[in-house]
Amino acid sequence: MMKNRVITISREFGSGGRTIGKKVAEELKIPCYDSELLQKIADKTGFNEEYIKDAGEYASGGFLSAAFSHRTAVPTNADYLWKIQYDLITELAKKEPCVIVGRCADYILRDKADCLRVFIHADMAFRAERIVKEYGERDESPEQRLKDKDKRRAAYHRFYTNMKWGYAQNYDITLNSGTLGIGTCVYIIKGLY
Amino acid sequence: MMKNRVITISREFGSGGRTIGKKVAEELKIPCYDSELLQKIADKTGFNEEYIKDAGEYASGGFLSAAFSHRTAVPTNADYLWKIQYDLITELAKKEPCVIVGRCADYILRDKADCLRVFIHADMAFRAERIVKEYGERDESPEQRLKDKDKRRAAYHRFYTNMKWGYAQNYDITLNSGTLGIGTCVYIIKGLY
């Protein structure tokens, strides 16, 4: 079977992982799936895109009921979305070389594709400044928003993959975008491809 | 204060981290401290070099009594060595740019020097093959030797630094030497310097 080279990017919220993924894809002239991917999922399921985003990271109701469903074997919406994402990412990686940001793609493709598994992180101060600039002020402090997001991403990742979030051993390379800079991260990943 | 640029390399046993450190230092024409560092410590303390190596990673007796001593505030030999290492690494980083492999140098220099903090890891199979080639066969299986070493390094690191070993957020960059290759790791680190 001919295997495409795929770059998967996991990232902490506010670390610039999505921006890095898009730039790498642009420079390599390959597609980048992120919000586009969500859109595709939405098209497939008929669910609203915002709803899916929430089911992936935010909806603690959905997430918690998913946790129960694993005990009682009744699939929830979150489980259903996971299955659709799983199939879609597998399909995309088969079709052509690409960058996939988030959605546990590293885990989904672990035995199926020739992947470069990347994790992007940065310290609180760097990310706090970035999210205010990118997404604007909120009632909550940026630090609280980051803590909340980190916790939910880690829990989601752990629940569906049983891998430790942010643990170096799960990746080929992890980069601190705060100390190295976003441009350097793009340059290194591109060079490894 | 003029700060020297220092590269600290933490690494899993058998991942080639020490080799990578030496090659980076060689190409950058700066010193690399590892067994040399141990020798310096030995000279200072009058302890035997092998004994010090053991106190750092192997001697569970020393390590456990160190754990007790933190409760009872009686410093053990392991604590004494930690203090000497601490001062020595601080001194070396002040003197000139260098590469320091192991010895929790990343933690020791965290607020004192301009550090590039690197972690090198690789999967079991890659490391097992490497340690047999580098250090020869033993009665224990290479996998058992690796598990034992990993556990002790992580415990030592955790005890003296309270940082999670191998956790991406503690480093500027982590590299999988098994999938990327030792040459590529050298190239990337050198490029970041």
Boltz contact constraints between the chains, C-beta under 6 A:
constraints:
  - contact:
      token1: [A, 119]
      token2: [B, 168]
      max_distance: 6.0
  - contact:
      token1: [A, 121]
      token2: [B, 168]
      max_distance: 6.0
  - contact:
      token1: [A, 121]
      token2: [B, 169]
      max_distance: 6.0
  - contact:
      token1: [A, 166]
      token2: [B, 168]
      max_distance: 6.0
  - contact:
      token1: [A, 166]
      token2: [B, 169]
      max_distance: 6.0
  - contact:
      token1: [A, 168]
      token2: [B, 119]
      max_distance: 6.0
  - contact:
      token1: [A, 168]
      token2: [B, 121]
      max_distance: 6.0
  - contact:
      token1: [A, 168]
      token2: [B, 166]
      max_distance: 6.0
  - contact:
      token1: [A, 168]
      token2: [B, 168]
      max_distance: 6.0
  - contact:
      token1: [A, 168]
      token2: [B, 174]
      max_distance: 6.0
  - contact:
      token1: [A, 169]
      token2: [B, 121]
      max_distance: 6.0
  - contact:
      token1: [A, 169]
      token2: [B, 166]
      max_distance: 6.0
  - contact:
      token1: [A, 172]
      token2: [B, 176]
      max_distance: 6.0
  - contact:
      token1: [A, 172]
      token2: [B, 179]
      max_distance: 6.0
  - contact:
      token1: [A, 172]
      token2: [B, 180]
      max_distance: 6.0
  - contact:
      token1: [A, 173]
      token2: [B, 175]
      max_distance: 6.0
  - contact:
      token1: [A, 174]
      token2: [B, 168]
      max_distance: 6.0
  - contact:
      token1: [A, 174]
      token2: [B, 174]
      max_distance: 6.0
  - contact:
      token1: [A, 175]
      token2: [B, 173]
      max_distance: 6.0
  - contact:
      token1: [A, 176]
      token2: [B, 172]
      max_distance: 6.0
  - contact:
      token1: [A, 179]
      token2: [B, 172]
      max_distance: 6.0
  - contact:
      token1: [A, 180]
      token2: [B, 172]
      max_distance: 6.0
